[in-house]
Amino acid sequence: MKIGLYSAGLRAYWSQFSNLYDRLLGYNRFIEEKLSSYGQVFNFGMVDNVDMSRAAGEYFQQNNVDIIFMHSATYFTSDTVLPIHRICTAPVVVLNLQPSPQINYEKTDTGEWLSQCINCPLPEVSNAFNRANIPFYCVNGLLGLTETPSVAASNEVTCDMPQAIRAWEEIGEWCRAAQVKSSLQLSRFGFLGGNYSGMLDMYSDLTMLSAQAGIHVEILEMCDLNKRLEAVTDEQIDAKLAEIKEMFEITGDSPSDPRVRKPTDEQLRWSAAVAAAQANMVKDYSLDALAYYYHSTDGNPYEDLQSGFIVGHSLLTANGVPCAGEADMKTALAMKICDLLEVGGSFAEIVVTDYVNGTILIGHDGPFHIKISDQKPILRGMGVYHGKKGSGISVEAKVKPGPVTTLNVTQTGDGKLKFIISEAEATDGPIMQIGNTQTPVKFSCDPDTYMTKWFAEAPTHHCALAIGHNASVLQKVGILLDIPTVVL
């Protein structure tokens, strides 16, 4: 990711107050060092008049930065910064980070005050940006220095103060959100087969997805996968089978459902062969995510092919290529966003409500994001894929207990994407032993109240389930993608 940075000041000050310019540039370098952990920083330095502003705008534009951080270093006039953002339209985040938590009132002269006078110009800037239709976002707090500059009159060691910690957490979220947007613009999503017939919420305008999320969609056919299956070698199957046995626990028969049994050696080898073909197809088409579904007719050889999908797609999901069933491209996008944020993103829907424990079980028959599992996921042989053709192996697992977030990407009546975000807690409650992923999730309100709020936002019936509370950073992703976002 490419990060733009500059500090804003007023040229008239430099000749009036010795050491002020160098002191403010020291703050600038501190910010650059902190930002460098998130990506490549293009630091223009000090912008203190209109000519410098135009040069900075060209600099950021030429380097194609993904986000610009404007450091308010002291007072400056708003015409000092407006040209930058007229030339380069990358999202701008204003850093209102005061070096000292409190000035030394007895020893502070005008020059010292101006080193702390960072809030003063920001109402003016916000007014100018608003009138110029330039969206901007502000992070307020303390700078977070680890030592006080020798010329300072006040204590500036604020790295452990909550106002600095909170500010840098927010800055980190903006960087992570910008990374998601940047990565999506380079991502290729495969669309294999077609939607599950009748699931109207699954139907998507692929052009809309490309236009709003920046992704490229590659439409694939089952014969594309079958071609690679026919080329799979015994060595590749053996290697994939070893990977499966390392990743999963091969369990026995279900104690509750006679149609759910221990996977046979034949089923395991077939799933390994299909998984090898899936991995080769992803490599050949340079895919970063995949939405898939195939409705077969009786006796069609592709029925056997799709029966081996879930294990391989779970392996791909665990390795940075999220796979969404029923050809749900919008949820594939939600899963990819969560994966880019390194918080998982497992394919999920409402399974059942537990009114005794106050939880909603959320999961699916696969694929599952193995990296957020509470333990080794279980493979079970399915006598039937409920509501679908064929039979095969499915994944039974649940997400580790603790904070979780659901991200639902839906489509509104005007054809626009929309994010619906919920934070909750995954509990260690029981799940059914039927070869499906399930996680008991407790929301901040009772299940009925939550569902009333959720359904009112017109979601799709699938969502991405991620670990951690991520509403704040996901909101920022929505802002940068210009996608309306609701947090329940």
C-alpha positions as CSV (number, residue, x, y, z in Angstrom):
1,M,0.0,0.0,0.0
2,K,1.1,3.6,-0.8
3,I,0.6,6.1,2.0
4,G,0.9,9.9,1.4
5,L,1.9,12.2,4.2
6,Y,2.6,15.9,4.6
7,S,2.6,18.4,7.4
8,A,0.9,21.8,7.0
9,G,2.2,25.0,8.3
10,L,2.4,28.8,7.7
11,R,5.6,30.1,5.9
12,A,5.4,33.5,7.7
13,Y,6.2,31.7,11.0
14,W,9.7,30.3,10.0
15,S,11.5,33.7,10.0
16,Q,9.7,34.8,13.2
17,F,10.3,31.8,15.4
18,S,13.6,30.1,15.3
19,N,13.6,26.2,15.6
20,L,9.9,26.0,14.9
21,Y,10.2,24.7,11.4
22,D,12.8,22.0,12.3
23,R,10.8,21.0,15.4
24,L,7.6,20.5,13.3
25,L,9.5,18.5,10.8
26,G,10.7,16.3,13.6
27,Y,7.1,15.5,14.4
28,N,6.6,14.8,10.7
29,R,9.4,12.2,10.7
30,F,8.0,10.6,13.8
31,I,4.6,10.1,12.0
32,E,6.4,8.8,8.9
33,E,8.2,6.1,11.0
34,K,4.9,5.0,12.6
35,L,3.1,4.8,9.3
36,S,5.8,2.9,7.6
37,S,4.7,-0.3,9.4
38,Y,1.6,-0.3,7.3
39,G,3.1,0.4,3.8
40,Q,5.4,2.5,1.7
41,V,5.2,6.2,2.9
42,F,5.5,9.0,0.4
43,N,6.3,11.9,2.7
44,F,6.3,15.3,1.0
45,G,7.4,17.1,4.2
46,M,6.2,20.6,4.9
47,V,3.5,22.3,2.8
48,D,3.4,26.0,3.8
49,N,2.0,27.9,0.7
50,V,-0.1,27.4,-2.4
51,D,2.8,26.6,-4.7
52,M,4.1,23.9,-2.4
53,S,0.5,22.6,-2.1
54,R,0.3,22.1,-5.9
55,A,3.6,20.4,-6.0
56,A,2.5,18.1,-3.2
57,G,-0.7,17.2,-5.0
58,E,1.3,16.3,-8.2
59,Y,3.7,14.3,-6.0
60,F,0.9,12.2,-4.5
61,Q,-0.8,11.8,-7.8
62,Q,2.3,10.7,-9.6
63,N,3.0,8.1,-6.9
64,N,-0.7,6.9,-7.0
65,V,-1.1,6.9,-3.2
66,D,-4.0,5.0,-1.7
67,I,-4.6,7.4,1.2
68,I,-3.2,10.8,2.4
69,F,-2.5,11.8,6.0
70,M,-2.5,15.5,6.5
71,H,-0.6,16.4,9.7
72,S,-1.8,19.7,11.2
73,A,1.6,20.9,12.5
74,T,0.6,24.4,13.5
75,Y,-1.8,27.1,12.3
76,F,-2.0,27.4,8.5
77,T,-4.5,28.9,6.0
78,S,-6.9,26.6,4.3
79,D,-5.7,27.6,0.8
80,T,-2.4,26.0,1.8
81,V,-3.9,22.5,1.6
82,L,-6.9,22.7,-0.7
83,P,-4.9,22.4,-4.0
84,I,-3.4,19.1,-2.9
85,H,-6.7,17.4,-2.7
86,R,-8.1,19.0,-5.8
87,I,-5.2,17.4,-7.7
88,C,-5.0,14.1,-5.9
89,T,-8.4,12.7,-4.9
90,A,-7.1,9.9,-2.7
91,P,-9.0,9.8,0.7
92,V,-7.6,12.3,3.2
93,V,-7.4,11.8,6.9
94,V,-6.5,14.9,9.0
95,L,-4.2,14.2,12.0
96,N,-5.1,16.5,14.9
97,L,-2.4,15.1,17.2
98,Q,-1.2,17.6,19.8
99,P,2.4,16.9,21.0
100,S,1.8,17.9,24.7
101,P,-1.2,17.1,26.9
102,Q,-0.9,20.4,28.6
103,I,1.2,23.5,27.8
104,N,3.5,24.9,30.5
105,Y,1.6,28.1,31.1
106,E,4.3,29.9,33.0
107,K,7.1,29.2,30.4
108,T,5.3,29.1,27.1
109,D,6.1,31.9,24.6
110,T,4.4,32.4,21.2
111,G,6.7,30.1,19.4
112,E,6.1,27.3,21.9
113,W,2.4,27.9,21.7
114,L,2.5,27.6,17.9
115,S,4.1,24.2,18.2
116,Q,0.9,23.1,20.0
117,C,-1.6,25.1,18.0
118,I,-2.7,22.3,15.8
119,N,-6.5,22.4,16.4
120,C,-6.9,26.0,15.4
121,P,-6.9,25.7,11.6
122,L,-9.1,22.6,11.4
123,P,-12.5,24.2,11.5
124,E,-11.4,26.4,8.6
125,V,-10.1,23.4,6.7
126,S,-13.3,21.4,7.3
127,N,-15.3,24.3,6.0
128,A,-13.2,24.7,2.9
129,F,-13.2,20.9,2.2
130,N,-17.0,20.8,2.6
131,R,-17.5,23.6,0.1
132,A,-15.1,21.9,-2.3
133,N,-16.9,18.6,-2.0
134,I,-13.8,16.9,-0.6
135,P,-14.6,14.2,1.9
136,F,-12.3,14.1,4.9
137,Y,-11.9,12.3,8.2
138,C,-10.2,13.5,11.4
139,V,-8.2,11.6,14.0
140,N,-8.0,13.6,17.3
141,G,-5.7,13.0,20.2
142,L,-2.1,13.1,21.3
143,L,1.0,12.6,19.1
144,G,2.5,9.8,21.2
145,L,6.1,10.8,21.4
146,T,8.5,8.6,23.4
147,E,10.8,11.6,24.4
148,T,10.4,15.3,24.7
149,P,12.4,17.5,22.2
150,S,15.1,19.5,23.8
151,V,13.6,22.8,22.8
152,A,10.1,22.0,24.3
153,A,8.9,23.8,27.3
154,S,6.3,21.1,28.1
155,N,6.4,17.4,28.6
156,E,5.7,15.6,25.3
157,V,6.1,12.0,26.3
158,T,2.6,10.8,25.7
159,C,3.1,7.3,24.1
160,D,1.3,5.6,27.0
161,M,-1.5,8.0,27.4
162,P,-5.0,6.8,26.3
163,Q,-5.5,9.7,23.9
164,A,-2.4,8.7,22.0
165,I,-3.1,5.0,22.0
166,R,-6.6,5.5,20.8
167,A,-5.5,7.9,18.1
168,W,-2.9,5.5,16.7
169,E,-5.3,2.6,16.8
170,E,-7.6,4.7,14.7
171,I,-4.8,5.6,12.3
172,G,-4.0,1.9,12.0
173,E,-7.6,1.2,11.1
174,W,-7.5,3.8,8.3
175,C,-4.4,2.2,7.0
176,R,-5.8,-1.3,7.1
177,A,-9.0,-0.1,5.4
178,A,-7.0,1.6,2.7
179,Q,-5.1,-1.7,2.2
180,V,-8.3,-3.6,1.7
181,K,-9.5,-1.1,-0.9
182,S,-6.1,-1.2,-2.7
183,S,-6.1,-5.0,-2.6
184,L,-9.6,-5.4,-3.9
185,Q,-8.7,-3.2,-6.9
186,L,-6.2,-5.9,-7.9
187,S,-8.4,-8.9,-7.0
188,R,-9.8,-11.4,-9.4
189,F,-13.0,-13.2,-8.3
190,G,-14.1,-16.4,-10.0
191,F,-17.8,-17.1,-10.6
192,L,-18.2,-20.8,-11.2
193,G,-21.5,-22.3,-12.4
194,G,-24.6,-20.3,-11.4
195,N,-26.7,-19.2,-8.4
196,Y,-28.9,-21.6,-6.5
197,S,-32.2,-21.3,-8.4
198,G,-34.8,-19.2,-6.5
199,M,-32.4,-17.6,-4.0
200,L,-33.3,-14.1,-5.2
201,D,-30.9,-12.4,-2.7
202,M,-28.0,-14.2,-4.3
203,Y,-28.5,-12.8,-7.7
204,S,-26.0,-10.0,-8.3
205,D,-25.1,-7.5,-11.0
206,L,-21.4,-8.4,-11.6
207,T,-20.8,-5.0,-13.3
208,M,-22.1,-3.4,-10.1
209,L,-19.6,-5.4,-8.0
210,S,-16.7,-4.4,-10.3
211,A,-17.8,-0.8,-10.3
212,Q,-18.3,-0.4,-6.5
213,A,-15.7,-2.8,-5.1
214,G,-13.1,-2.5,-7.8
215,I,-12.8,-6.3,-8.3
216,H,-12.5,-8.1,-11.6
217,V,-14.9,-11.0,-12.2
218,E,-13.9,-14.0,-14.2
219,I,-16.8,-16.2,-15.3
220,L,-15.9,-19.9,-15.2
221,E,-17.6,-23.1,-16.3
222,M,-17.5,-26.6,-14.8
223,C,-15.6,-27.8,-17.8
224,D,-12.8,-25.4,-16.8
225,L,-12.5,-27.3,-13.5
226,N,-13.1,-30.7,-15.1
227,K,-10.2,-30.0,-17.5
228,R,-7.9,-29.6,-14.6
229,L,-9.3,-32.6,-12.8
230,E,-8.5,-34.8,-15.8
231,A,-4.9,-33.5,-15.6
232,V,-4.4,-34.2,-11.8
233,T,-1.7,-36.7,-11.1
234,D,-1.5,-39.4,-8.4
235,E,1.3,-37.5,-6.8
236,Q,-0.8,-34.3,-6.5
237,I,-3.7,-36.3,-5.1
238,D,-1.4,-37.9,-2.5
239,A,0.0,-34.5,-1.5
240,K,-3.5,-33.0,-1.2
241,L,-4.7,-36.0,0.8
242,A,-1.8,-35.5,3.2
243,E,-2.8,-31.8,3.6
244,I,-6.4,-32.8,4.3
245,K,-5.4,-35.3,7.0
246,E,-3.1,-32.7,8.6
247,M,-5.8,-30.0,8.6
248,F,-8.9,-32.0,9.5
249,E,-9.9,-34.7,12.0
250,I,-11.4,-37.7,10.2
251,T,-14.3,-38.6,12.5
252,G,-16.6,-41.5,12.9
253,D,-20.3,-41.8,12.3
254,S,-22.6,-39.1,13.7
255,P,-24.4,-40.2,16.9
256,S,-27.5,-38.4,15.9
257,D,-28.0,-38.6,12.1
258,P,-27.7,-42.0,10.3
259,R,-27.1,-40.2,7.0
260,V,-23.9,-38.6,8.4
261,R,-21.1,-41.2,8.6
262,K,-17.4,-41.6,8.7
263,P,-15.9,-40.5,5.4
264,T,-14.8,-43.5,3.3
265,D,-11.3,-43.8,1.8
266,E,-12.9,-43.4,-1.6
267,Q,-14.6,-40.2,-0.6
268,L,-11.4,-38.8,0.9
269,R,-9.4,-39.5,-2.2
270,W,-12.0,-38.0,-4.5
271,S,-12.1,-34.9,-2.4
272,A,-8.3,-34.7,-2.6
273,A,-8.4,-35.0,-6.4
274,V,-11.1,-32.3,-6.7
275,A,-9.1,-30.1,-4.2
276,A,-6.0,-30.5,-6.4
277,A,-8.0,-29.5,-9.4
278,Q,-9.5,-26.5,-7.6
279,A,-6.1,-25.3,-6.5
280,N,-4.8,-25.6,-10.1
281,M,-7.7,-23.7,-11.4
282,V,-7.2,-20.9,-8.9
283,K,-3.5,-20.7,-9.9
284,D,-4.2,-20.8,-13.6
285,Y,-6.8,-17.9,-13.4
286,S,-4.9,-16.0,-10.7
287,L,-8.0,-16.0,-8.5
288,D,-8.2,-14.2,-5.2
289,A,-11.7,-15.4,-4.3
290,L,-14.4,-17.7,-5.7
291,A,-18.2,-17.9,-5.7
292,Y,-19.5,-21.3,-6.9
293,Y,-22.6,-23.5,-7.3
294,Y,-23.6,-26.2,-9.8
295,H,-27.1,-27.7,-10.1
296,S,-26.6,-31.0,-11.8
297,T,-29.0,-33.4,-13.4
298,D,-29.1,-37.1,-12.5
299,G,-26.2,-39.0,-14.1
300,N,-24.3,-35.9,-15.1
301,P,-20.6,-36.5,-14.4
302,Y,-20.3,-32.9,-13.0
303,E,-22.6,-34.1,-10.1
304,D,-19.7,-36.2,-8.8
305,L,-17.3,-33.3,-9.4
306,Q,-19.4,-30.8,-7.3
307,S,-19.8,-33.4,-4.6
308,G,-16.1,-33.0,-3.7
309,F,-16.2,-29.2,-3.5
310,I,-16.4,-28.4,0.2
311,V,-13.1,-29.8,1.4
312,G,-11.0,-28.1,-1.3
313,H,-12.8,-24.8,-1.0
314,S,-12.2,-24.8,2.8
315,L,-8.5,-25.4,2.1
316,L,-8.5,-22.5,-0.4
317,T,-10.4,-20.2,2.1
318,A,-7.8,-20.9,4.8
319,N,-5.1,-19.9,2.3
320,G,-6.3,-16.5,1.3
321,V,-8.8,-17.5,-1.5
322,P,-12.2,-17.2,0.2
323,C,-14.9,-19.5,-1.4
324,A,-18.6,-18.8,-1.1
325,G,-21.2,-21.4,-1.9
326,E,-24.5,-21.0,-3.8
327,A,-22.6,-18.6,-6.1
328,D,-22.9,-15.8,-3.5
329,M,-20.5,-13.2,-4.9
330,K,-21.5,-10.6,-2.4
331,T,-20.6,-12.9,0.5
332,A,-17.4,-13.8,-1.3
333,L,-16.6,-10.1,-1.2
334,A,-17.4,-10.0,2.5
335,M,-15.2,-13.0,3.2
336,K,-12.3,-11.5,1.2
337,I,-12.5,-8.2,3.1
338,C,-12.3,-10.1,6.4
339,D,-9.5,-12.2,5.1
340,L,-7.5,-9.2,4.0
341,L,-8.0,-7.8,7.6
342,E,-6.6,-11.2,8.8
343,V,-9.7,-11.9,11.0
344,G,-11.0,-14.9,9.1
345,G,-14.4,-14.6,7.3
346,S,-16.2,-17.9,7.3
347,F,-19.2,-18.6,5.1
348,A,-22.3,-18.5,7.3
349,E,-26.1,-18.1,7.7
350,I,-28.6,-18.5,10.5
351,V,-28.8,-22.2,11.5
352,V,-31.1,-22.2,14.5
353,T,-31.9,-20.1,17.6
354,D,-31.2,-21.3,21.1
355,Y,-33.6,-19.4,23.3
356,V,-32.4,-21.1,26.5
357,N,-28.9,-19.9,26.0
358,G,-29.8,-16.7,24.3
359,T,-27.7,-17.5,21.2
360,I,-28.2,-17.8,17.4
361,L,-26.2,-20.6,15.8
362,I,-24.5,-19.3,12.7
363,G,-22.8,-21.6,10.1
364,H,-23.3,-23.6,6.9
365,D,-22.4,-26.9,5.3
366,G,-19.1,-25.2,4.1
367,P,-16.7,-23.9,3.2
368,F,-15.2,-23.0,6.6
369,H,-12.3,-20.7,7.4
370,I,-10.1,-23.2,9.2
371,K,-7.8,-20.6,10.8
372,I,-10.5,-19.3,13.1
373,S,-11.6,-22.7,14.3
374,D,-11.7,-23.6,18.0
375,Q,-10.0,-26.9,17.2
376,K,-9.3,-29.2,14.3
377,P,-12.4,-29.2,12.1
378,I,-14.1,-32.5,11.6
379,L,-14.8,-34.1,8.2
380,R,-18.0,-36.1,8.0
381,G,-19.4,-38.1,5.1
382,M,-22.8,-36.8,4.1
383,G,-25.4,-39.2,2.7
384,V,-27.2,-36.2,1.2
385,Y,-26.4,-32.5,0.7
386,H,-29.7,-31.1,1.9
387,G,-31.4,-29.2,-0.8
388,K,-28.7,-30.0,-3.3
389,K,-27.7,-32.8,-5.6
390,G,-25.3,-35.6,-4.6
391,S,-23.4,-36.6,-1.5
392,G,-19.9,-36.3,-0.2
393,I,-17.7,-34.9,2.6
394,S,-18.6,-31.8,4.6
395,V,-16.9,-29.8,7.4
396,E,-18.2,-29.7,11.0
397,A,-16.6,-27.0,13.1
398,K,-17.2,-23.9,15.1
399,V,-15.4,-20.6,15.6
400,K,-13.2,-20.2,18.7
401,P,-15.0,-18.6,21.7
402,G,-14.6,-14.9,22.1
403,P,-15.5,-11.7,20.3
404,V,-16.7,-12.1,16.7
405,T,-18.1,-9.8,14.0
406,T,-20.5,-10.6,11.1
407,L,-20.2,-8.7,7.9
408,N,-23.2,-9.0,5.5
409,V,-22.8,-7.5,2.0
410,T,-26.3,-6.9,0.6
411,Q,-27.7,-5.1,-2.4
412,T,-30.4,-2.4,-2.1
413,G,-33.3,-1.7,-4.3
414,D,-31.4,0.9,-6.2
415,G,-28.7,-1.6,-7.1
416,K,-26.1,-0.4,-4.6
417,L,-24.1,-2.5,-2.2
418,K,-24.5,-2.1,1.5
419,F,-22.6,-3.3,4.5
420,I,-24.4,-4.6,7.6
421,I,-22.1,-5.2,10.6
422,S,-22.7,-6.8,14.0
423,E,-20.4,-7.4,16.9
424,A,-21.1,-10.3,19.2
425,E,-19.6,-13.0,21.3
426,A,-19.0,-16.6,20.2
427,T,-19.8,-19.0,23.1
428,D,-18.6,-22.5,23.8
429,G,-22.1,-23.9,23.6
430,P,-23.1,-27.2,22.0
431,I,-23.6,-27.7,18.3
432,M,-25.3,-30.4,16.2
433,Q,-23.2,-33.3,14.9
434,I,-24.5,-33.3,11.4
435,G,-21.5,-32.3,9.3
436,N,-22.3,-28.5,9.3
437,T,-20.3,-25.6,10.6
438,Q,-22.0,-24.0,13.6
439,T,-21.1,-21.3,16.1
440,P,-23.3,-20.2,18.9
441,V,-23.3,-16.4,18.8
442,K,-24.6,-14.1,21.6
443,F,-25.5,-10.6,20.4
444,S,-25.8,-7.5,22.6
445,C,-29.6,-8.0,22.7
446,D,-31.9,-11.0,22.8
447,P,-32.2,-13.1,19.6
448,D,-35.6,-11.8,18.7
449,T,-34.7,-8.1,19.1
450,Y,-31.5,-8.7,17.1
451,M,-33.3,-10.4,14.2
452,T,-35.9,-7.7,14.1
453,K,-33.1,-5.1,13.6
454,W,-31.2,-7.3,11.2
455,F,-34.0,-8.2,8.9
456,A,-35.1,-4.6,8.7
457,E,-31.9,-3.8,6.9
458,A,-32.8,-6.2,4.1
459,P,-29.7,-8.5,4.3
460,T,-28.8,-11.4,2.2
461,H,-29.1,-14.7,4.1
462,H,-25.4,-15.3,4.1
463,C,-22.7,-13.4,5.9
464,A,-19.0,-13.6,6.7
465,L,-18.2,-14.6,10.3
466,A,-14.9,-13.1,11.6
467,I,-13.0,-13.2,14.9
468,G,-12.6,-10.1,17.0
469,H,-14.7,-6.9,17.2
470,N,-14.0,-5.2,13.8
471,A,-16.9,-2.8,13.3
472,S,-14.8,0.3,13.5
473,V,-12.3,-0.8,10.8
474,L,-15.1,-2.3,8.6
475,Q,-16.9,1.0,8.8
476,K,-13.8,2.7,7.4
477,V,-13.6,0.1,4.6
478,G,-17.2,1.1,3.7
479,I,-16.3,4.8,3.8
480,L,-13.3,4.3,1.5
481,L,-15.3,2.1,-0.9
482,D,-18.2,4.6,-0.7
483,I,-20.5,1.8,0.4
484,P,-23.3,2.7,2.9
485,T,-22.7,0.9,6.2
486,V,-25.0,0.0,9.1
487,V,-23.7,-1.2,12.5
488,L,-26.4,-3.0,14.5
